[in-house]
Amino acid sequence: MRAGTFSIENLKYFHEFLNFIESDSTRKPFIFIISSGGVRLTQSRTMFNSVWGILPRLFTLKKQRPFFTLAHKICLGAGALFFGQGHFRIASHREALINLTGPGVINSFFGEEKNFSTYASAGHQFERHLLVQEVSPNLALGIQRLIQ
């Protein structure tokens, strides 16, 4: 599975987009579809400044309007933090991975983790935790569910 990562540049765009959303007083729902491997660590520790700036803005946003999130394919690191802020959280399919870190980090600290995909799967999160509130059979039906 492949997904993008958050760079300093696209987090700046995200901040600008949040400025636009915050200026809209209509309280229209905010739908956030995410497929992300987390932050681009190759851009150094300064990456986290932009990430930590997004989280409080999402807290404020969800007080102002309905906030729905959909995780597709992989949703790791900062992506999982952003996904978790939604009032209603859907995964596009049971095998979508949602976790604070990826298998490489788990393997580095805890050795070979053969069950990463099982424990990080949306199906597991849905059945055993409150992170995922609904699992869709596919992306198109997940999006349709959000816009209904």
Phi, psi and chi 1 to 4 in degrees:
 res  aa     phi    psi   chi1   chi2   chi3   chi4
   1 MET       -  142.3  -66.6 -176.0 -176.1      -
   2 ARG  -126.5  150.0  -61.3 -178.9   57.2   84.2
   3 ALA  -156.8  164.1      -      -      -      -
   4 GLY   -78.3  176.9      -      -      -      -
   5 THR  -127.9  161.5   55.6      -      -      -
   6 PHE   -85.8  121.3  -70.2  103.2      -      -
   7 SER  -100.1  168.2   67.4      -      -      -
   8 ILE   -58.8  -41.1  -68.7  171.8      -      -
   9 GLU   -63.8  -48.6  -66.2   78.2   18.5      -
  10 ASN   -75.0  -20.9   62.1   27.0      -      -
  11 LEU   -70.5  -32.5  -76.6  167.8      -      -
  12 LYS   -63.5  -42.0  -72.9  179.2 -174.9  176.2
  13 TYR   -62.2  -38.3  -69.8  127.4      -      -
  14 PHE   -63.0  -43.1 -164.1    3.8      -      -
  15 HIS   -59.5  -44.4  -83.3  -75.1      -      -
  16 GLU   -63.1  -40.2  -71.1  -57.8  -44.2      -
  17 PHE   -63.3  -41.5  178.2   71.5      -      -
  18 LEU   -64.1  -34.7  -70.6  172.8      -      -
  19 ASN   -58.6  -45.3  -72.4  -20.3      -      -
  20 PHE   -62.3  -47.3  170.8   75.7      -      -
  21 ILE   -61.9  -42.7  -66.9  -67.3      -      -
  22 GLU   -65.8  -26.5  -70.4  165.4   -3.9      -
  23 SER   -80.2  -11.5   69.4      -      -      -
  24 ASP   -88.8  116.6  175.2   26.1      -      -
  25 SER   -93.3   10.0   60.1      -      -      -
  26 THR   -78.8  -12.9   63.1      -      -      -
  27 ARG    62.1   29.3  -63.3 -175.8   41.3   90.5
  28 LYS   -62.7  147.2  -68.3  178.6 -174.4  170.5
  29 PRO   -61.4  147.0  -20.5   30.0      -      -
  30 PHE  -106.8  120.6  177.7   49.2      -      -
  31 ILE  -110.9  122.3  -61.7  173.1      -      -
  32 PHE  -119.7  112.7 -174.5   44.4      -      -
  33 ILE  -102.8  125.7  -59.7  170.5      -      -
  34 ILE  -129.7  136.3 -172.8  163.9      -      -
  35 SER  -139.9   97.2 -178.7      -      -      -
  36 SER  -145.1  139.9  172.9      -      -      -
  37 GLY   -86.6    9.3      -      -      -      -
  38 GLY   104.2 -147.0      -      -      -      -
  39 VAL   -91.2  156.9  -63.2      -      -      -
  40 ARG   -85.8   89.9 -159.2  167.1  -66.4  167.2
  41 LEU   -62.5  -20.0  -67.5  175.1      -      -
  42 THR   -66.8  -11.5   56.3      -      -      -
  43 GLN   -93.7   13.7  -70.0 -169.4  -45.9      -
  44 SER    80.1  178.3   81.4      -      -      -
  45 ARG   -61.0  -24.7  170.3   99.2  176.1   92.9
  46 THR   -62.6  -15.6   59.4      -      -      -
  47 MET   -53.4  -39.8  -83.1  -62.6  -48.5      -
  48 PHE   -67.7  -26.7  -64.3  106.6      -      -
  49 ASN   -59.1  -43.5  -64.6  -23.4      -      -
  50 SER   -68.7  -38.7  -66.1      -      -      -
  51 VAL   -64.0  -47.3  170.0      -      -      -
  52 TRP   -65.7  -23.7  -58.4  141.6      -      -
  53 GLY   -74.1  -27.9      -      -      -      -
  54 ILE   -73.8  -43.6  -64.4  -80.6      -      -
  55 LEU   -55.1  -50.4  -78.1  171.4      -      -
  56 PRO   -63.2  -30.7    0.6   -1.8      -      -
  57 ARG   -68.5  -36.0  -64.0 -172.7   73.2 -175.1
  58 LEU   -68.5  -35.7  -67.5  177.4      -      -
  59 PHE   -59.0  -45.6  -67.1  146.9      -      -
  60 THR   -66.7  -43.6  -58.5      -      -      -
  61 LEU   -57.3  -42.9  178.4   74.5      -      -
  62 LYS   -73.9  -10.7   69.6 -173.3 -145.0  177.8
  63 LYS   -81.9  -22.4  -70.3  179.4 -177.3  177.3
  64 GLN   -96.4  -21.7  -62.0  168.8  -16.3      -
  65 ARG  -160.6  160.8   66.1 -175.6   66.4 -125.6
  66 PRO   -61.3  137.3  -20.8   31.1      -      -
  67 PHE  -130.2  113.2  179.5   27.3      -      -
  68 PHE  -115.1  138.6  -53.9  111.7      -      -
  69 THR  -125.1  147.5   55.0      -      -      -
  70 LEU  -134.0  122.9 -175.5  143.5      -      -
  71 ALA   -95.5  130.8      -      -      -      -
  72 HIS  -127.5  132.9  179.1   58.8      -      -
  73 LYS    64.0  -93.1  -67.7 -172.8  179.5 -177.7
  74 ILE  -124.1  145.4   64.8  172.3      -      -
  75 CYS  -142.7   89.1 -177.4      -      -      -
  76 LEU  -117.0  159.4  -57.3  175.6      -      -
  77 GLY    56.9 -125.4      -      -      -      -
  78 ALA   -58.2  -34.9      -      -      -      -
  79 GLY   -58.1  -42.3      -      -      -      -
  80 ALA   -66.9  -37.1      -      -      -      -
  81 LEU   -63.9  -43.7  -68.1  173.3      -      -
  82 PHE   -66.4  -43.2  -61.1  162.3      -      -
  83 PHE   -58.0  -43.3  169.8   77.1      -      -
  84 GLY   -64.8  -14.9      -      -      -      -
  85 GLN   -78.7  -14.5  -61.4  -48.2  -54.0      -
  86 GLY   -64.3  146.1      -      -      -      -
  87 HIS   -67.3  -34.2  -70.6  115.2      -      -
  88 PHE  -134.3  124.9 -173.1   65.9      -      -
  89 ARG  -121.1  121.6  -60.3  172.0  -60.8  -82.6
  90 ILE  -119.0  144.5  -61.9  177.9      -      -
  91 ALA  -105.7  144.4      -      -      -      -
  92 SER   -72.3  -20.6   64.8      -      -      -
  93 HIS  -167.3  164.9   53.9   83.4      -      -
  94 ARG   -62.4  -29.4  -68.2 -174.4   60.3   77.8
  95 GLU   -88.7   -2.5  -67.6   77.1   31.5      -
  96 ALA   -57.0  137.8      -      -      -      -
  97 LEU   -98.8  126.4  -61.0  177.2      -      -
  98 ILE  -130.8  112.9  -54.9  168.1      -      -
  99 ASN  -161.6  157.9 -155.9   44.2      -      -
 100 LEU   -71.7  -21.6  -74.7  176.2      -      -
 101 THR  -144.3  165.9 -170.7      -      -      -
 102 GLY   -95.6  176.4      -      -      -      -
 103 PRO   -63.8  -30.5   17.5  -26.6      -      -
 104 GLY   -61.1  -44.3      -      -      -      -
 105 VAL   -68.2  -43.2  174.0      -      -      -
 106 ILE   -57.4  -46.5  -62.3  -69.2      -      -
 107 ASN   -63.1  -38.5  -68.7  -15.1      -      -
 108 SER   -62.8  -38.3  -66.1      -      -      -
 109 PHE   -93.4  -33.8  -75.2   92.9      -      -
 110 PHE  -118.7    3.4  -57.2  109.6      -      -
 111 GLY    86.2 -176.9      -      -      -      -
 112 GLU   -59.9  117.5 -154.3   50.5   44.4      -
 113 GLU  -107.0   99.5  176.7   58.8   60.4      -
 114 LYS   -77.2  -17.2  -65.7  177.4  178.7   35.2
 115 ASN  -102.4   14.1  -65.3  -35.9      -      -
 116 PHE   -54.9  -49.1  175.7   80.8      -      -
 117 SER   -62.2  -33.1  -66.6      -      -      -
 118 THR   -68.1  -51.8  -59.7      -      -      -
 119 TYR   -72.9  -29.4  -67.3  113.7      -      -
 120 ALA   -88.5   -5.9      -      -      -      -
 121 SER   -69.5  148.3   74.4      -      -      -
 122 ALA   -61.0  -35.9      -      -      -      -
 123 GLY   -59.3  -44.2      -      -      -      -
 124 HIS   -64.7  -44.9  178.7   83.7      -      -
 125 GLN   -61.3  -39.1  -58.7  -72.6   -5.3      -
 126 PHE   -67.9  -44.2  175.0   71.4      -      -
 127 GLU   -75.2  -29.1  -67.3  164.7    4.4      -
 128 ARG  -119.3  -12.2  -66.7  177.8 -180.0   80.6
 129 HIS  -137.5  177.1  -50.3  -69.9      -      -
 130 LEU  -101.5    5.3  -63.0  174.2      -      -
 131 LEU   -64.5  -48.7  179.1   61.4      -      -
 132 VAL  -101.0  124.3  175.4      -      -      -
 133 GLN   -97.7  -17.0  -65.7  167.8  -62.9      -
 134 GLU  -156.7  142.1 -171.7  173.0  -58.1      -
 135 VAL  -116.2  126.5  176.6      -      -      -
 136 SER   -94.4  154.8  179.0      -      -      -
 137 PRO   -70.1  -23.6   -0.6    3.6      -      -
 138 ASN  -162.8  171.6   59.3   53.1      -      -
 139 LEU   -61.2  -46.5  178.3   60.1      -      -
 140 ALA   -60.2  -42.7      -      -      -      -
 141 LEU   -71.1  -32.3  -70.6  173.4      -      -
 142 GLY   -63.7  -44.6      -      -      -      -
 143 ILE   -63.4  -44.1  -68.0  169.7      -      -
 144 GLN   -60.4  -39.0 -174.1  173.5    2.3      -
 145 ARG   -62.7  -39.0  174.1   76.9  169.5  112.9
 146 LEU   -68.8  -34.7  -73.8  175.8      -      -
 147 ILE   -90.8   -2.9   59.8  175.6      -      -
 148 GLN   -72.3      -  -71.8  179.8  -24.4      -
